[in-house]
Amino acid sequence: MRIRSSRSAGLLAAVVLTVGLGALPGCGNPQEARHSTRVADGDSARARAQRARHVAAAWDGSTAAAKWRAGYHPLAETVRPPRGGLRGEADKRAYRTGSFVLRAELPNGGPRHGRVEWHKGKTLNRPSDGAEESYEALAGAAEPGAPHLTVTRVAPGRMRVVTSRGAATVPAWLFSLEGYEAPLVRAAAVPSAPPRSPVEPIPGAPHGLKGPVSTSADGRVVTVIAHHGVCDGGAGVEVLETRGSVVLSAFVKGPRKPGLCTKQLVSQRVTVTLRRPVFDRVLLDATTGRPLPDRPWARH
């Protein structure tokens, strides 16, 4: 096993929070119990490496990993804008803020269960959102006079999604938008609930990674959101790959800039490249000890 560090790309938003990470793993049989960890002073590569190995050992071959692999867990967005992308800043802003206007009838009923299909004939039946639930997940309250996207038709369909078991075809809803030939598509299949982790999060540690924001079609390039302080040198992510897991360890680059600093946490996209696809392995956050993502996908 080897740990690698990735360079970061693109700053996003800032929220108020303190930063810092350091931990030493607990002891015990990783296959028989949930383990505790304790916070160490400072932040060291050795502590991160030890924690990553601890998390991987707890998950590899575990019941939790088997449940994860048997489920439907998207590793990328389950909402796809119209083919070719949204045109203009007004439409992009409307999409980001959920500013939609409905000028179409939402189909009633529809299948409450849908089939998720992988290659080689593997399938899984999952509960599915109806048209109304899917639209409400997309749309917020459109402010009068603000830029918005107009939905002119809603129809059932299917879409391809990158998942923990490879690319899958899932039931979806197609939202036709005024001024666009291709529809906006949202997956209707509800992701499986993540299993209970066999390893405890680091007590008192800052928030873990967010995402993944995206995973490439070949499963080798993963982008997540990590954090750092306004006076630090940026965020980085180290990767530990095993046969059963990919453990991502976020850290803050130093040194801190001189002078007074506010306690702000800056969100930053960090991209890592794996030696082989993540698909059949569990993608894990070393800080929380949980899979990524640890909640159903929503539009960002």
C-alpha positions as CSV (number, residue, x, y, z in Angstrom):
1,M,0.0,0.0,0.0
2,R,1.2,3.4,-0.9
3,I,0.0,6.9,0.0
4,R,0.0,9.6,-2.6
5,S,-0.7,13.3,-2.4
6,S,-2.8,15.3,-4.9
7,R,-2.6,18.9,-6.0
8,S,-5.7,21.0,-5.5
9,A,-7.8,23.0,-8.0
10,G,-10.2,25.9,-7.9
11,L,-11.5,27.6,-4.7
12,L,-15.2,27.5,-4.0
13,A,-17.0,29.0,-1.0
14,A,-16.1,30.0,2.6
15,V,-17.9,29.1,5.8
16,V,-17.1,29.9,9.4
17,L,-15.3,27.0,11.1
18,T,-11.9,26.2,12.6
19,V,-9.4,23.9,10.9
20,G,-6.8,21.4,11.8
21,L,-6.5,17.6,11.7
22,G,-4.5,15.1,13.6
23,A,-5.3,11.6,14.8
24,L,-3.9,8.3,15.9
25,P,-6.0,5.2,15.4
26,G,-7.3,3.0,18.1
27,C,-6.4,-0.7,18.5
28,G,-8.3,-4.0,18.2
29,N,-9.6,-6.4,15.6
30,P,-10.9,-4.3,12.7
31,Q,-13.3,-7.0,11.6
32,E,-15.1,-7.5,15.0
33,A,-15.8,-4.1,16.5
34,R,-16.2,-0.4,15.8
35,H,-13.0,1.2,16.8
36,S,-12.3,4.5,18.6
37,T,-9.6,7.0,17.7
38,R,-8.0,9.7,19.7
39,V,-6.9,13.1,18.5
40,A,-3.1,13.7,18.4
41,D,-1.4,17.0,18.8
42,G,-0.6,18.6,15.4
43,D,-1.0,17.2,11.9
44,S,1.6,14.8,10.6
45,A,1.9,12.6,7.5
46,R,2.6,9.7,9.8
47,A,-0.6,10.1,11.7
48,R,-2.6,10.5,8.5
49,A,-1.0,7.3,7.0
50,Q,-1.7,5.4,10.2
51,R,-5.3,6.5,10.2
52,A,-5.8,5.6,6.6
53,R,-4.4,2.1,7.1
54,H,-6.7,1.7,10.1
55,V,-9.8,2.7,8.1
56,A,-8.8,0.4,5.2
57,A,-8.2,-2.5,7.6
58,A,-11.6,-2.0,9.3
59,W,-13.5,-2.0,5.9
60,D,-11.6,-4.5,3.8
61,G,-13.5,-7.8,4.0
62,S,-16.1,-6.4,6.4
63,T,-19.9,-7.0,6.3
64,A,-20.3,-3.2,5.8
65,A,-18.2,-3.4,2.6
66,A,-20.2,-6.3,1.3
67,K,-23.5,-4.4,1.9
68,W,-22.0,-1.3,0.1
69,R,-21.1,-3.4,-2.9
70,A,-24.6,-4.9,-3.1
71,G,-26.3,-1.5,-3.2
72,Y,-26.8,1.4,-5.6
73,H,-24.4,4.2,-4.6
74,P,-23.9,7.0,-7.2
75,L,-20.4,8.4,-7.3
76,A,-21.3,11.4,-9.5
77,E,-24.1,13.8,-9.9
78,T,-27.5,12.3,-10.7
79,V,-28.7,15.4,-12.4
80,R,-27.5,16.1,-16.0
81,P,-28.1,19.5,-17.6
82,P,-29.2,19.6,-21.2
83,R,-26.7,18.2,-23.7
84,G,-24.2,20.9,-24.6
85,G,-24.7,22.6,-21.2
86,L,-26.6,25.6,-20.1
87,R,-26.3,28.8,-22.1
88,G,-25.4,32.1,-20.5
89,E,-24.8,33.1,-16.9
90,A,-28.5,33.8,-16.2
91,D,-29.4,30.2,-17.0
92,K,-26.5,28.8,-15.0
93,R,-27.4,31.0,-12.0
94,A,-31.0,29.9,-12.2
95,Y,-29.9,26.2,-12.2
96,R,-27.6,26.7,-9.2
97,T,-30.3,28.5,-7.2
98,G,-33.1,26.1,-8.2
99,S,-35.1,28.9,-9.9
100,F,-37.5,27.0,-12.1
101,V,-41.0,27.8,-13.4
102,L,-43.3,24.9,-14.2
103,R,-45.5,25.3,-17.3
104,A,-46.3,21.7,-17.8
105,E,-48.4,19.0,-16.1
106,L,-46.5,16.7,-13.9
107,P,-47.3,13.0,-14.7
108,N,-49.4,11.3,-12.0
109,G,-48.3,8.1,-10.4
110,G,-45.6,6.3,-12.3
111,P,-43.6,3.3,-11.1
112,R,-42.6,3.5,-7.4
113,H,-39.8,1.0,-8.1
114,G,-37.2,1.1,-10.9
115,R,-34.6,-1.2,-12.1
116,V,-30.9,-0.2,-11.9
117,E,-29.0,-2.1,-14.6
118,W,-25.3,-2.7,-14.7
119,H,-23.2,-4.5,-17.4
120,K,-23.2,-8.3,-17.5
121,G,-26.9,-8.4,-16.6
122,K,-26.6,-7.3,-12.9
123,T,-29.8,-5.5,-11.7
124,L,-31.3,-4.1,-8.6
125,N,-34.8,-2.8,-7.9
126,R,-34.8,0.5,-6.0
127,P,-37.6,2.8,-4.9
128,S,-38.0,5.7,-7.3
129,D,-39.1,9.3,-6.9
130,G,-42.2,10.4,-8.8
131,A,-42.3,13.3,-11.1
132,E,-43.4,15.7,-8.4
133,E,-40.7,14.6,-6.0
134,S,-38.1,14.9,-8.7
135,Y,-39.2,18.4,-9.6
136,E,-39.3,19.6,-6.0
137,A,-35.8,18.3,-5.5
138,L,-34.7,20.5,-8.5
139,A,-36.7,23.6,-7.9
140,G,-36.6,26.2,-5.2
141,A,-38.8,29.3,-4.9
142,A,-38.3,31.4,-8.1
143,E,-38.2,35.1,-7.1
144,P,-40.3,37.4,-9.3
145,G,-38.1,39.0,-12.0
146,A,-35.1,36.8,-11.2
147,P,-33.6,34.6,-14.0
148,H,-35.3,31.3,-14.2
149,L,-35.6,28.1,-16.3
150,T,-39.0,27.2,-17.7
151,V,-40.1,23.5,-17.7
152,T,-42.4,22.9,-20.6
153,R,-42.7,19.1,-20.5
154,V,-42.0,16.2,-18.0
155,A,-41.6,12.6,-19.2
156,P,-40.1,9.3,-17.8
157,G,-36.9,8.1,-19.2
158,R,-33.5,6.5,-18.3
159,M,-30.0,7.8,-17.8
160,R,-26.5,6.5,-17.1
161,V,-24.9,7.1,-13.7
162,V,-21.4,6.4,-12.5
163,T,-21.8,4.2,-9.4
164,S,-19.8,2.2,-6.9
165,R,-20.3,-0.9,-9.1
166,G,-19.5,0.8,-12.4
167,A,-21.7,2.7,-14.9
168,A,-25.4,1.9,-14.5
169,T,-28.6,2.7,-16.4
170,V,-31.4,4.0,-14.0
171,P,-34.9,5.3,-14.3
172,A,-35.1,9.1,-14.6
173,W,-37.3,12.0,-15.3
174,L,-36.7,14.2,-18.4
175,F,-37.5,17.9,-17.9
176,S,-37.8,19.8,-21.2
177,L,-36.7,23.4,-20.9
178,E,-37.8,26.4,-22.9
179,G,-35.1,27.2,-25.5
180,Y,-33.3,23.9,-25.3
181,E,-33.6,20.9,-27.6
182,A,-32.3,18.3,-25.2
183,P,-33.9,17.9,-21.7
184,L,-32.5,18.2,-18.3
185,V,-32.4,14.7,-16.7
186,R,-32.7,13.7,-13.1
187,A,-32.2,10.1,-11.9
188,A,-35.4,8.8,-10.1
189,A,-33.9,5.8,-8.5
190,V,-33.2,6.4,-4.7
191,P,-29.7,5.5,-3.6
192,S,-29.2,2.8,-1.1
193,A,-28.6,3.8,2.5
194,P,-24.9,3.6,3.4
195,P,-24.1,0.8,5.8
196,R,-23.0,1.4,9.4
197,S,-19.2,2.0,9.4
198,P,-17.0,-0.4,11.3
199,V,-14.7,2.4,12.3
200,E,-15.5,5.5,14.4
201,P,-14.8,9.1,13.2
202,I,-12.0,11.0,14.7
203,P,-13.3,12.8,17.8
204,G,-13.2,16.5,17.6
205,A,-11.8,16.6,14.1
206,P,-13.1,19.1,11.6
207,H,-15.7,18.2,9.0
208,G,-14.8,15.5,6.6
209,L,-14.6,15.6,2.8
210,K,-17.7,16.5,0.8
211,G,-18.7,14.6,-2.3
212,P,-17.4,13.2,-4.5
213,V,-18.3,16.1,-6.6
214,S,-17.5,14.0,-9.7
215,T,-16.1,10.7,-10.8
216,S,-14.8,10.2,-14.3
217,A,-16.5,7.6,-16.5
218,D,-13.5,5.3,-16.2
219,G,-13.5,5.5,-12.4
220,R,-9.9,6.7,-12.1
221,V,-10.4,10.5,-11.5
222,V,-12.3,11.6,-8.4
223,T,-13.0,15.2,-7.4
224,V,-14.0,16.0,-3.8
225,I,-14.3,19.1,-1.6
226,A,-11.7,19.6,1.1
227,H,-11.2,22.5,3.4
228,H,-8.5,24.8,4.7
229,G,-8.1,28.1,6.6
230,V,-7.8,31.5,5.0
231,C,-4.2,31.9,6.1
232,D,-3.1,28.3,5.2
233,G,-1.4,27.1,2.1
234,G,-4.4,25.3,0.7
235,A,-6.0,21.8,1.0
236,G,-4.5,18.6,-0.1
237,V,-5.7,15.0,-0.3
238,E,-3.6,11.8,0.1
239,V,-4.7,8.5,-1.3
240,L,-4.3,5.0,0.1
241,E,-5.4,2.3,-2.3
242,T,-6.0,-1.3,-1.3
243,R,-7.7,-4.2,-3.0
244,G,-11.0,-3.4,-1.3
245,S,-10.8,0.3,-0.5
246,V,-9.7,3.8,-1.6
247,V,-9.1,6.0,1.5
248,L,-8.9,9.7,1.0
249,S,-7.1,11.7,3.8
250,A,-7.6,15.5,3.7
251,F,-4.9,17.8,5.2
252,V,-4.0,21.5,5.3
253,K,-0.9,22.7,3.6
254,G,1.4,25.0,5.5
255,P,2.9,27.1,6.6
256,R,0.3,29.5,8.0
257,K,0.7,33.1,6.7
258,P,1.9,35.6,9.3
259,G,-0.6,38.1,10.8
260,L,-4.1,37.9,12.3
261,C,-6.5,35.4,10.7
262,T,-10.2,34.9,11.1
263,K,-11.5,31.4,11.8
264,Q,-12.9,30.8,8.3
265,L,-12.9,27.5,6.5
266,V,-12.4,27.7,2.7
267,S,-14.0,25.0,0.6
268,Q,-11.7,23.8,-2.2
269,R,-12.1,21.2,-5.0
270,V,-9.3,18.6,-5.0
271,T,-8.9,16.1,-7.7
272,V,-7.1,12.8,-7.3
273,T,-6.1,10.2,-9.9
274,L,-6.2,6.5,-8.9
275,R,-4.0,3.7,-10.2
276,R,-7.1,1.7,-11.1
277,P,-10.9,2.4,-11.1
278,V,-12.6,2.8,-7.8
279,F,-15.8,1.0,-8.9
280,D,-15.7,-2.2,-7.0
281,R,-13.8,-0.7,-4.0
282,V,-15.3,1.4,-1.2
283,L,-14.4,5.1,-1.5
284,L,-13.7,6.2,2.1
285,D,-13.1,9.4,4.0
286,A,-10.3,8.9,6.5
287,T,-11.6,11.5,8.9
288,T,-15.2,10.2,9.3
289,G,-14.4,6.5,8.5
290,R,-17.5,6.5,6.2
291,P,-18.0,6.0,2.5
292,L,-18.2,8.9,0.1
293,P,-20.8,10.1,-0.5
294,D,-22.4,9.4,2.9
295,R,-25.8,10.8,1.9
296,P,-28.1,10.7,-1.2
297,W,-27.0,12.9,-4.0
298,A,-28.6,16.3,-4.5
299,R,-28.0,19.0,-7.0
300,H,-25.2,21.4,-6.0
